[in-house]
């Protein structure tokens, strides 16, 4: 499953390769690298950014802030 794991340095390398004085080019390079990864790894993209679990409903009042219990 290594192909489904995004190499963190790929978008960062694209960002760094674009001219520092051209922010639009840097953003476009980063986004292009990210999009290339997404198209090459749809399962990994779906796992990270996909739809939530079907039928899941978050608890009333939020995700449970302050409801954690200490474990000894």
N, C-alpha and C positions, 0 to 999 in steps of 0.2 A: 504494500500500500504506500510506498514512498512517493509515488507520483501524485497522490492525493494531498500530500502535505506541501503547503506553499513554502518555497524558499524565501525566507524573510528578506534576504539581501537583494532579491531580484527587483522589486519596485524601488528599493532604496538605491540600488546601483543605477537604475534608469534615471532616478531623480538627480543623483550626483553627476551623471554624464551630461545632463543638459546644462546650458550656460547659466551660471548663478545670477546674472543680471537680467534674465528673462524668466520671470516667475510663471508665466503662462506655459512656456515650453517645459518647465520642470513639472508642473501639474499634469500636463498632457502626457509626458513621458511616464510618470508614475502611474497614471490611470491606464495608459496603454499596456504597461507591464502587468498590472493587476487584472485587466480584462483578458489578456492573453492567458494568464494562469486560470482564470475562471472558465474560459472556453475549453482549455485543455483538461480541466479537472472538475467537471460538473458535480460529481458526487461529493467531493471535498467542499466545494462552494456551497452546495445545498446543506451540507452538515453544519457549516459555520453560519451561513446567512439565510438558510431556508425557512420555511414556514414552521411555526411552533407545532408541538405535538397535537394531533387532531383531538378535539374534545377537551383540551386542557383549559381550565378556567382558573385564573389566579385567585388567591384567597381574598376575601373582603378585607379592605383596609391595607392592601399592599402585600409585599413579598415576605412579610414576617420580621420586619426590623424590630429588634429588641426581644425576639422570641427564641433566641438561641439558648441552648442550655449548656452549662459547663460540663466538661467530661474530665473526670479525674484520671 
